Amino acid sequence: MNKIKKMEGNQFLLMITILLFVVMYIVGIVVFHDKGFTKTQVFLNLLISNAGLIVIATSMTMVLITGGIDISVGSVVALTCMLLAWMMENKGIGAVPAVILVLLIGVVFGLVQGYLVAYMKIQPFIVTLAGMFFARGMTAIISTDMISIKNETFLSWAQAKMYMPFGGYVNKKGIIVNPYIYPSVVIALVILVLIFIMLKYTKFGRSIYAIGGNEQSALLMGLNVRRTKLKVYVLDGFLAAFGGFLFCLNTCSGFVEQAKGFEMEAIASAVIGGTLLSGGVGNVFGSLFGVLIKGTIETFINFQGTLSSWWTKITIAALLAFFIILQSVFAKAKEKKK
Amino acid sequence: MSKSKSMIKKVTGFRLFLPLACLFLVLIINVIKTPSFFNITIQNGVLYGYIIDVINRGSELVIFAVGMTLVVAASGGTDISVGAVSALAGAVCCFVLSGGEQSTDFYHAPYLLGIIAAILIGMICGAWNGFLVAKLRIQPMVATLILFTAGRGIAQLITDGQMIYLRVDHFKMLGASIPGVPLPTPVFVAIIVVILTYILLKKTAIGLYIETVGCNSKAARLVGLNSTMIQFLTYTFCGICSGIAGLIITSRVYSIDANNAGLNLELDAILAVALGGNSLGGGKFSLLGSVIGAYTIQALTTTLYAMSISADQIPVYKAIVVVIIVTLQSPEFQKMRKALVAKISSGKTVKEAA
């Protein structure tokens, strides 16, 4: 009985998020219909420009469910992009080995952070804060200049358009133009689904929820809390590097200031999507909608034209505040019931 | 033998041992690297030198660290919005004094009004954080994340995305020096903030209350302390400190750049608190430790600059230092060390018995 109610509460948060997204999108269609907001491509662009963020937000959700946090992701993305650009352009390494190497570095990064969090019991926030500055600094050590990627293999990945069989519109010349997406979107969504399945149906996934719900009980239940946490951070490091790779497919360049504030966007997306920061509760699909809401706000600001980019930050922060307060109200109501 | 051992134990067990040891280490490295490190010269009646520079530049950090120490002690969490709040406070101050103009040579409003506005806005930001943390029971890091994200945005909204210049000699004094006084003004501001806070904590019971709440907020409530109020007040106080620091930062460059004012200082402040021997989990704290920690960080930064490491790369070294310090502090490491010591000493007793 209690469980059903709890589920309802969390489902409710997710419902609000989805509703918010739908309402925002409808508002966008109404306000900007003359500027082409109704096109399918506008929606697909949301996915295209946020493919990296979807992966990062997914892995952030996973970490948040354990009751931890990872604020190093933005810097890891920057480091990944810089490493990819540097290896391919300055060292002449092929695209495939470069990507594999970068993903390996992500795993090592996650391993170190995970060890410090799980085995040394240092607050995740402090560990990843150090990780954030380390990765950003390393990016600057590799190169302080912007490196553009000209590697042909890489560019061919980045520019491979996949046309949709539907939703086309007739352009001025009378040719039907179908909306397109890039492979990065497909990969991001596949990862999202895989993580969803992992969290929902595997032993590993269930233990992540158990640890986040109550670490002490999880330990008493016989779960290997330390190892599970370590695995989560390793996977998170891998996904951060992978998100960085997808991000790089979009930008095709590496520079120090890249993806600054990415971690906050990822956390905000997860929170807006109904993930509880205290751990134990979360849904990666909620985070997807969190990312989409953020993307919609950006699209609004783009379409509007006169608003400055800092409005994105303020709106996201306001949404974050709203959802955090909502969560806290729910938590208090639950406590009272007990 | 055992006497010297206990002596070592006493010395290393001293609360300020770690921060002082780190400070000395950094200073010694500096002296070896640049023998002129401790030289102080007088130019135009103002003291110059590396060491003065460290003390001067460290002022904002000390002020941040004071606020952060109380927040960490009372709630076991950190306020990551301090840098953004200081930028916001600086923006408000400049906006008030310049009357909305982008560049000005005279005050459009009384100087005091600008100062009060900045401190007030810091206080409001702190109160908002405190409300979220203490009243709504939101994790401190996440609650302050809101202002961390929005603070600079709001600051840019106030300055209209431009830099505001205040080319008034009087305005520069807070960040530089007052004519006739050999030491830079920020040093005095930092000292005043530290002393006032120290008196407040030691002469009243507030310090004890904060420690109690930090150790166990539920137990503190059961003995009749208003935990919520105390946590709320520490965040508000931290906001005030950010406001004051924001004023100094603004005055140093007699302008406000909402994007870069106080950037990354939140990490330095947290680092200073950790380096000061304070547990980041809350509870007992040492204000003096944090102050020493802040100067150590500043000395480290200055050293790295002196070794011609660019500002972008400095975070790498700082990050390594943080990881080492927090690992040394962590209870798991202490356990491992104790187990190792016990193993060695038990091995010895076995040998002696044989």
Interface residues (C-beta under 8 A of the other chain):
Chain A: I69 L116 Y119 M120 K121 I122 Q123 F125 I126 V127 L129 A130 G131 M132 F133 F134 R136 G137 M138 T139 A140 I141 T144 V256 G261 M264 I267 A268 V271 L277 S278 S308 W310 W311 K313 I314 I316 A317 A318 L320 A321 I324 I325 Q327 S328 V329 A331 K332
Chain B: T78 L132 L136 R137 I138 Q139 M141 V142 A143 L145 I146 L147 F148 T149 A150 R152 G153 I154 Q156 L157 G161 N264 L267 I270 A274 L280 G281 S310 D312 Q313 I314 P315 V316 Y317 K318 A319 I320 V322 V323 V326 T327 S330 P331 E332 F333
